[in-house]
Amino acid sequence: MDQNPYHVPVMTAEVVELLRPVEPRLLIDATYGGGGHTRALLEAFPGLSIVALDQDQDAIAQAPANPRVRLIHANFAFLETIAAEICGGRVDGSSVSPCVDGVLFDIGVSSHQIDEPERGFSYRRRGPIDMRMDRDAELGADTIINEWGVDDIADVLWRFGEERLARRIARAIVAARPIRDTAHLADVVKAAVPAAVRRRKHPARKVFQAIRIAVNNELDSLESGLEAAIRWTRPGGRVMVISYHSLEDRIVKRRFAAGTSGCECPPDFPVCTCGRVAELRSPVRKPLRPSDEEIATNPRARSAVLRVAEKVGA
Ligand SMILES: C[S@@+](CC[C@H](N)C(=O)[O-])C[C@H]1O[C@@H](n2cnc3c(N)ncnc32)[C@H](O)[C@@H]1O
């Protein structure tokens, strides 16, 4: 196992095996983090070069120089432009020439982000209410928590945390202002929920997840990034996504299902008239999950789901 304390990569062996039939020479690691996946892939495939993105300045700053890796500080929401530049194509669709052998998204937060109190991602550590992965971004969690109205906060908690007590918690947040730091926010959430809920998982868990997703616009970025990845992956290449909660996984599952389905004509049509052909195929029957051994050594892997789709076409 990779001992890099910045982040322990998840399902590395599975990612490598899924790429073996592709014999990759050029991959995009859309979420470099501590670089664990990138390192494992470079080791497994000697002729490989990687273009690695991360929107967190810390991830880029800690990365060692490597002639086989081009690091870019960027949000994968802009993958369309980045991949077009890599492939030398034009974005207007007139001369699209996909050239990438695969794209890996290992989404969510790194251990470094969670473990550094001053990043404000953890309800277990006292720090500023921030949660921005990209510290140049304008919106921080503090604005949502200390400035937004009850309706908008409740909407975030409901949509991105699937929190059934969203309105009750939002009211408590607004009433407790100013909320000083993450520990204060966690206490406010805890006090807002019934005792029976408090006895289960920490009630701030879903609230912090929801605020983080809103601050970083995570679901919209995933949709845009995935679209670009599929477009710029060459036939036979593979797009892989490791996600950690159902909201992300649903986006990936639906997009891959739409890509593999092909013809959308009603089943009673004798011939296809819509002309839609499948752009993807599934190289594995089911999404992959980490082994019990991996979860035992790295508990943060337990919620991971790895989905893969292969680009088809000539
Ligand atoms: C789970 S970690 C990735 C760990 C990495 N695979 C490794 O082996 O160390 C997720 C990383 O993705 C980055 N990230 C999340 N969303 C992103 C986005 N939309 N664009 C670019 N980077 C993103 C985070 O900043 C974080 O460093």
The ligand as an SDF file (V2000), in Angstrom:
LIG
                    3D

 27 29  0  0  0  0  0  0  0  0999 V2000
   -9.9370   11.6190   -3.2290 C   0  0  0  0  0  0  0  0  0  0  0  0
   -8.7480   12.8200   -3.6190 S   0  0  0  0  0  0  0  0  0  0  0  0
   -7.8430   12.0970   -4.9170 C   0  0  0  0  0  0  0  0  0  0  0  0
   -6.7250   11.2700   -4.4420 C   0  0  0  0  0  0  0  0  0  0  0  0
   -5.7930   10.7680   -5.5250 C   0  0  0  0  0  0  0  0  0  0  0  0
   -6.4330    9.9060   -6.4480 N   0  0  0  0  0  0  0  0  0  0  0  0
   -4.5680   10.1030   -4.9380 C   0  0  0  0  0  0  0  0  0  0  0  0
   -4.1900    9.0280   -5.3990 O   0  0  0  0  0  0  0  0  0  0  0  0
   -3.9700   10.6750   -4.0030 O   0  0  0  0  0  0  0  0  0  0  0  0
   -9.6770   13.9970   -4.4760 C   0  0  0  0  0  0  0  0  0  0  0  0
   -8.8690   15.1470   -5.0410 C   0  0  0  0  0  0  0  0  0  0  0  0
   -9.6150   15.6710   -6.1120 O   0  0  0  0  0  0  0  0  0  0  0  0
   -9.5710   17.0550   -6.0830 C   0  0  0  0  0  0  0  0  0  0  0  0
  -10.8020   17.5270   -6.7220 N   0  0  0  0  0  0  0  0  0  0  0  0
  -12.0650   17.3450   -6.3090 C   0  0  0  0  0  0  0  0  0  0  0  0
  -12.9250   17.9100   -7.1680 N   0  0  0  0  0  0  0  0  0  0  0  0
  -12.1780   18.4320   -8.1750 C   0  0  0  0  0  0  0  0  0  0  0  0
  -12.4850   19.1510   -9.3580 C   0  0  0  0  0  0  0  0  0  0  0  0
  -13.7460   19.4610   -9.6810 N   0  0  0  0  0  0  0  0  0  0  0  0
  -11.4730   19.5070  -10.1620 N   0  0  0  0  0  0  0  0  0  0  0  0
  -10.1800   19.2160   -9.8410 C   0  0  0  0  0  0  0  0  0  0  0  0
   -9.8310   18.5800   -8.7050 N   0  0  0  0  0  0  0  0  0  0  0  0
  -10.8110   18.1860   -7.8860 C   0  0  0  0  0  0  0  0  0  0  0  0
   -9.4800   17.4110   -4.6200 C   0  0  0  0  0  0  0  0  0  0  0  0
   -8.8950   18.6770   -4.4460 O   0  0  0  0  0  0  0  0  0  0  0  0
   -8.6300   16.2840   -4.0720 C   0  0  0  0  0  0  0  0  0  0  0  0
   -7.2700   16.6340   -4.0630 O   0  0  0  0  0  0  0  0  0  0  0  0
  1  2  1  0
  2  3  1  0
  2 10  1  0
  3  4  1  0
  4  5  1  0
  5  6  1  0
  5  7  1  0
  7  8  2  0
  7  9  1  0
 10 11  1  0
 11 12  1  0
 11 26  1  0
 12 13  1  0
 13 14  1  0
 13 24  1  0
 14 15  1  0
 14 23  1  0
 15 16  2  0
 16 17  1  0
 17 18  1  0
 17 23  2  0
 18 19  1  0
 18 20  2  0
 20 21  1  0
 21 22  2  0
 22 23  1  0
 24 25  1  0
 24 26  1  0
 26 27  1  0
M  CHG  2   2   1   9  -1
M  END
$$$$
